[in-house]
Amino acid sequence: MSSFSGKESLGKSGKRWEEDPLATQYEVTGLPEQWLIARDGKLISHNARGEKLESLVEDALKGSSGDR
């Protein structure tokens, strides 16, 4: 599990994920890492979140590995 902070850690409620009522209700204690792997097996990213992750996925689906 990885931890991170900042704007991208805000949930839909506008609170940090650790303070979000759903995280509390479901006893969420961490967020898993998201590894984006290219079709050729190379690691594109292991820490992108939010808009950056979305952009990298779009690039990967177009056949480009994008920024690492």
Contact map, one row per residue, 1 for C-alpha under 8 A:
11100000000000000000000000000111100000000000000000000000000000000000
11110000000000000000000000000111100000000000000000000000000000000000
11111000000000000000000000000110000000000000000000000000000000000000
01111100100000000000000000000000000000000000000000000000000000000000
00111111100000000000000000000000000000000000000000000000000000000000
00011111110000000000000000000000000000000000000000000000000000000000
00001111110000000000000000000000000000000000000000000000000000000000
00001111110000000000000000000000000000000000000011000000000000000000
00011111111000011000000000000000000000000000000000000000000000000000
00000111111111111000000000000000000000000000000000000000000000000000
00000000111111111001000000000000000000000000000000000000000000000000
00000000011111100000000000000000000000000000000000000000000000000000
00000000011111100001000000000000000000000000000000000000000000000000
00000000011111110000000000000000000000000000000000000000000000000000
00000000011111111111000000000000000000000000000000000000000000000000
00000000111001111111000000000000000000000000000000000000000000000000
00000000111000111111001000000000000000000000000000000000000000000000
00000000000000111111001100011000000000000000000000000000000000000000
00000000000000111111101100000000000000000000000000000000000000000000
00000000001010111111111100000000000000000000000000000000000000000000
00000000000000000011111110000000000000000000000000000000000000000000
00000000000000000001111111000000000000000000000000000000000000000000
00000000000000001111111111111000000000000000000000000000000000000000
00000000000000000111111111110000000000000000000000000000000000000000
00000000000000000000111111110000000000000000000000000000000000000000
00000000000000000000011111110000000000000000000000000000000000000000
00000000000000000000001111111000000000000000000000000000000000000000
00000000000000000100001111111110000000000000000000000000000000000000
00000000000000000100001000111110000000000000000000000000000000000000
11100000000000000000000000011111000000000000000000000000000000000000
11100000000000000000000000011111100000000000000000000000000000000000
11000000000000000000000000000111110000000000000000000000000000000000
11000000000000000000000000000011111000000000011000000000000000000000
00000000000000000000000000000001111100000000111100000000000000000000
00000000000000000000000000000000111110000011111000000000000000000000
00000000000000000000000000000000011111000011110000000000100000000000
00000000000000000000000000000000001111111111100000000000000000000000
00000000000000000000000000000000000111111111000000000000000100001000
00000000000000000000000000000000000011111100000000000000000100000000
00000000000000000000000000000000000011111100000000000000000000000000
00000000000000000000000000000000000011111110000000000000000000000000
00000000000000000000000000000000000011111111000000000000000000000000
00000000000000000000000000000000001111001111110000000000000000000000
00000000000000000000000000000000001111000111110000000001000000001111
00000000000000000000000000000000011110000011111100000000000000000001
00000000000000000000000000000000111100000011111100000000000000000000
00000000000000000000000000000000111000000000111110000000000000000000
00000000000000000000000000000000010000000000111111011000000000000000
00000001000000000000000000000000000000000000001111111100000000000000
00000001000000000000000000000000000000000000000111111100000000000000
00000000000000000000000000000000000000000000000011111110000000000000
00000000000000000000000000000000000000000000000111111111000000000000
00000000000000000000000000000000000000000000000111111111100000000000
00000000000000000000000000000000000000000000000011111111110000000000
00000000000000000000000000000000000000000000000000111111111000000000
00000000000000000000000000000000000000000001000000011111111100001110
00000000000000000000000000000000000100000000000000001111111110000000
00000000000000000000000000000000000000000000000000000111111111000000
00000000000000000000000000000000000000000000000000000011111111111100
00000000000000000000000000000000000001100000000000000001111111111100
00000000000000000000000000000000000000000000000000000000111111110000
00000000000000000000000000000000000000000000000000000000011111110000
00000000000000000000000000000000000000000000000000000000001111111000
00000000000000000000000000000000000000000000000000000000001111111100
00000000000000000000000000000000000001000001000000000001001100111111
00000000000000000000000000000000000000000001000000000001001100011111
00000000000000000000000000000000000000000001000000000001000000001111
00000000000000000000000000000000000000000001100000000000000000001111
